[in-house]
Amino acid sequence: MTKNANEEYEKTNNEEIKPITRNIKNWAKVVNMNVLAISKRCRKLKKWCFKMPNFSYCHRWASL
């Protein structure tokens, strides 16, 4: 790649990355809220409570 093409690539790459990192930060806040809500409801219950949210977290990471 020429120098200009390389600069263009860097620019577009950064523009594409920014919204993704922003989404991850927002999503992390949502997850924290959900974990708190789930753990409050599930204190009396055991493992299966935590299997479900973990599966959906993995799914959401994969879909980003």
Rosetta constraint file for C-alpha pairs under 8 A:
AtomPair CA 1 CA 5 HARMONIC 5.89 0.50
AtomPair CA 1 CA 6 HARMONIC 6.03 0.50
AtomPair CA 2 CA 6 HARMONIC 6.14 0.50
AtomPair CA 3 CA 7 HARMONIC 6.28 0.50
AtomPair CA 4 CA 8 HARMONIC 6.21 0.50
AtomPair CA 5 CA 9 HARMONIC 6.13 0.50
AtomPair CA 6 CA 10 HARMONIC 6.25 0.50
AtomPair CA 7 CA 11 HARMONIC 6.19 0.50
AtomPair CA 8 CA 12 HARMONIC 6.23 0.50
AtomPair CA 9 CA 13 HARMONIC 5.94 0.50
AtomPair CA 10 CA 14 HARMONIC 6.13 0.50
AtomPair CA 11 CA 15 HARMONIC 6.27 0.50
AtomPair CA 12 CA 16 HARMONIC 6.17 0.50
AtomPair CA 13 CA 17 HARMONIC 6.17 0.50
AtomPair CA 14 CA 18 HARMONIC 6.16 0.50
AtomPair CA 15 CA 19 HARMONIC 7.41 0.50
AtomPair CA 16 CA 20 HARMONIC 7.07 0.50
AtomPair CA 17 CA 21 HARMONIC 6.34 0.50
AtomPair CA 18 CA 22 HARMONIC 6.21 0.50
AtomPair CA 19 CA 23 HARMONIC 6.06 0.50
AtomPair CA 20 CA 24 HARMONIC 6.23 0.50
AtomPair CA 20 CA 64 HARMONIC 7.52 0.50
AtomPair CA 21 CA 25 HARMONIC 6.28 0.50
AtomPair CA 22 CA 26 HARMONIC 6.32 0.50
AtomPair CA 23 CA 27 HARMONIC 5.83 0.50
AtomPair CA 24 CA 28 HARMONIC 5.97 0.50
AtomPair CA 25 CA 29 HARMONIC 6.60 0.50
AtomPair CA 26 CA 30 HARMONIC 6.55 0.50
AtomPair CA 27 CA 31 HARMONIC 6.16 0.50
AtomPair CA 28 CA 32 HARMONIC 6.20 0.50
AtomPair CA 29 CA 33 HARMONIC 6.39 0.50
AtomPair CA 30 CA 34 HARMONIC 6.21 0.50
AtomPair CA 31 CA 35 HARMONIC 6.00 0.50
AtomPair CA 32 CA 36 HARMONIC 6.27 0.50
AtomPair CA 33 CA 37 HARMONIC 6.27 0.50
AtomPair CA 34 CA 38 HARMONIC 5.93 0.50
AtomPair CA 35 CA 39 HARMONIC 5.90 0.50
AtomPair CA 36 CA 40 HARMONIC 6.19 0.50
AtomPair CA 37 CA 41 HARMONIC 6.42 0.50
AtomPair CA 38 CA 42 HARMONIC 5.90 0.50
AtomPair CA 38 CA 49 HARMONIC 7.58 0.50
AtomPair CA 39 CA 43 HARMONIC 5.82 0.50
AtomPair CA 42 CA 46 HARMONIC 7.11 0.50
AtomPair CA 42 CA 49 HARMONIC 6.39 0.50
AtomPair CA 45 CA 49 HARMONIC 7.07 0.50
AtomPair CA 46 CA 50 HARMONIC 7.89 0.50
AtomPair CA 47 CA 51 HARMONIC 6.56 0.50
AtomPair CA 48 CA 52 HARMONIC 6.67 0.50
AtomPair CA 49 CA 53 HARMONIC 7.27 0.50
AtomPair CA 50 CA 54 HARMONIC 6.17 0.50
AtomPair CA 51 CA 55 HARMONIC 6.25 0.50
AtomPair CA 52 CA 56 HARMONIC 6.49 0.50
AtomPair CA 53 CA 57 HARMONIC 6.11 0.50
AtomPair CA 54 CA 58 HARMONIC 6.28 0.50
AtomPair CA 55 CA 59 HARMONIC 6.22 0.50
AtomPair CA 56 CA 60 HARMONIC 6.12 0.50
AtomPair CA 57 CA 61 HARMONIC 6.19 0.50
AtomPair CA 58 CA 62 HARMONIC 6.15 0.50
AtomPair CA 59 CA 63 HARMONIC 6.22 0.50
AtomPair CA 60 CA 64 HARMONIC 6.41 0.50
